[in-house]
Amino acid sequence: MNFNQLSWGALCFYYRSAGDNKYGRIMKDTSFLSRLRESPADISVAEFEEKVILGHVNIENYDLLIGHNLAGNVLAKIIELQPDISDLKDFSLMNCNLSDSEVVEKINRIYNALYSVRGLWLTGVSKISHLLNDRLLVLLNLDISNHFKLLEGNTNLIQWLKITQKNIQEVTEDFRKQGYSCSPEEFLSDKLGYTKYGYQKSLAKFIDEYFWLRFGDNLPVPPMWAPSHTIEED
């Protein structure tokens, strides 16, 4: 993947998602994210349910939410996982060694623990994991997983991380060759208004957006046609 492809994906996804406001709402809540990553035991089940389960994952099944205490069970898992989350806090996919067995074990432990919670499926697990480290833990849905043939029994998460890492490295190298002084994620976040909104998207998120459009919506990225100039309104 090159930077032009990623940029088109980011631009098109911005409009597809109406500015991705739901994602931005939780990502700019830096106080909540810090507590979630560093001291999850300080978060109430009610706050976790409102911000993560309803606001981010968007699970509205009454039986799962209330009868099976979904929010409480997921939060309990995150509290158990806090040592692993803390150990991985400074890691990003750009330079993470995915051949390091200790790193891989910690990553797998996070995904597997969340996947063991009744009521959480692939997309929900990846959305919650992403909040724990948005630069390292990538999003995934069934369309993308099926395209890359990741689902064979259990999802091959490390293989998916390697695919995303390769694209991140390619985009960053292409961006660097074009002579920019900032990072690709900083550039795109600024141009699309996310920085002004109060947060910066990670490259892992921008890569997910490209794949969502390409293999979820089955749309060409870049588009087959784009206007060569804008038409000013009278």
QUIWO-V371395 format. One record per run of one state. SS is the DSSP state (2 for helix, 1 for strand, 0 for the rest). FROM is the first residue (numbers start at 1). LEN is the number of residues. Records with the same first field share a line. If there is no record, write none. Layout:
SS=FROM-LEN ; FROM-LEN
This chain:
0=1-2 ; 17-4 ; 28-2 ; 39-1 ; 43-2 ; 58-4 ; 68-2 ; 88-13 ; 116-6 ; 133-9 ; 148-3 ; 152-3 ; 156-1 ; 178-6 ; 192-2 ; 198-5 ; 217-18
2=3-14 ; 21-7 ; 30-9 ; 40-3 ; 45-13 ; 62-6 ; 70-18 ; 101-15 ; 122-11 ; 142-6 ; 157-21 ; 184-8 ; 194-4 ; 203-14
1=151-1 ; 155-1
